[in-house]
């Protein structure tokens, strides 16, 4: 398979006015629509953190959403990405909100 069919995995942290804005709910809906596996949660630092796994085009679309769009009423300062890797297959069978 080429790079577009390969599974990409990465972790993210979104900074800004993002908690208390239903960010995790909208993130879960968007990831479910895109067939992305993983999880999202509010951090103790006031940021949103999570892990994404999916095809490269879908992950790129989700990263753009995390960086620029977000939930209605959220104000995103930046989105940091880390632990980027290619996988043979998705570890996660769905997308969940963690508490």
C-alpha positions as CSV (number, residue, x, y, z in Angstrom):
1,X,0.0,0.0,0.0
2,X,1.1,3.6,-0.7
3,X,1.4,6.3,2.0
4,X,-2.3,7.3,1.6
5,X,-3.5,3.7,2.4
6,X,-1.1,3.4,5.3
7,X,-2.4,3.9,8.9
8,X,-0.9,6.9,10.6
9,X,-0.9,7.3,14.4
10,X,-0.2,10.4,16.4
11,X,-0.9,12.2,19.6
12,X,-2.2,15.8,19.9
13,X,-2.6,18.6,22.4
14,X,-4.8,21.6,21.6
15,X,-4.2,24.8,23.5
16,X,-6.6,27.8,23.9
17,X,-10.1,28.3,25.2
18,X,-11.1,24.7,24.4
19,X,-12.5,23.2,27.7
20,X,-16.1,23.8,28.5
21,X,-16.8,24.2,24.8
22,X,-18.0,20.6,24.0
23,X,-14.6,20.1,22.2
24,X,-14.3,16.4,23.1
25,X,-17.9,15.7,21.9
26,X,-17.3,17.4,18.5
27,X,-13.9,15.8,18.2
28,X,-15.4,12.3,18.8
29,X,-18.2,13.0,16.2
30,X,-15.7,14.2,13.6
31,X,-13.3,11.3,14.1
32,X,-16.2,8.8,14.0
33,X,-17.3,10.3,10.7
34,X,-13.8,10.0,9.3
35,X,-13.3,6.4,10.6
36,X,-10.5,7.5,12.9
37,X,-9.8,5.4,15.9
38,X,-8.4,6.7,19.2
39,X,-9.4,8.8,22.1
40,X,-9.7,12.4,23.4
41,X,-9.9,14.0,26.9
42,X,-9.6,17.2,28.9
43,X,-6.2,17.5,30.5
44,X,-5.6,18.9,34.0
45,X,-3.6,21.7,32.3
46,X,-6.7,23.1,30.6
47,X,-5.9,21.6,27.2
48,X,-7.4,18.9,25.1
49,X,-5.2,15.8,24.5
50,X,-5.7,12.6,22.5
51,X,-4.5,10.0,20.1
52,X,-5.6,9.5,16.5
53,X,-5.2,6.5,14.2
54,X,-6.4,6.4,10.6
55,X,-5.5,6.8,6.9
56,X,-3.2,9.7,6.1
57,X,-5.8,11.9,4.3
58,X,-8.3,11.5,7.1
59,X,-5.7,12.2,9.8
60,X,-4.6,15.3,7.8
61,X,-8.2,16.5,7.7
62,X,-8.6,15.9,11.5
63,X,-5.4,17.7,12.3
64,X,-6.6,20.7,10.3
65,X,-9.9,20.6,12.3
66,X,-8.0,20.4,15.6
67,X,-5.7,23.3,14.5
68,X,-8.2,25.7,13.0
69,X,-11.9,24.8,13.4
70,X,-12.6,23.0,16.7
71,X,-16.0,23.1,18.4
72,X,-18.3,26.1,18.1
73,X,-17.2,28.7,20.6
74,X,-13.7,27.3,21.0
75,X,-10.7,29.5,20.5
76,X,-7.6,27.5,19.4
77,X,-4.2,29.0,20.0
78,X,-2.3,26.0,18.6
79,X,-2.2,22.2,18.2
80,X,1.0,20.3,19.0
81,X,1.5,16.9,17.4
82,X,3.8,14.2,18.8
83,X,4.7,10.5,18.6
84,X,3.9,10.3,14.9
85,X,4.3,6.8,13.4
86,X,3.1,4.5,10.6
87,X,1.2,1.3,11.7
88,X,0.4,-1.9,9.9
89,X,-3.2,-1.6,11.2
90,X,-5.3,0.5,13.7
91,X,-5.0,-0.5,17.3
92,X,-8.3,1.2,18.2
93,X,-11.6,-0.1,17.0
94,X,-13.5,3.1,17.6
95,X,-13.1,6.6,19.1
96,X,-13.8,7.4,22.7
97,X,-13.9,10.2,25.2
98,X,-11.8,9.5,28.2
99,X,-12.3,11.0,31.7
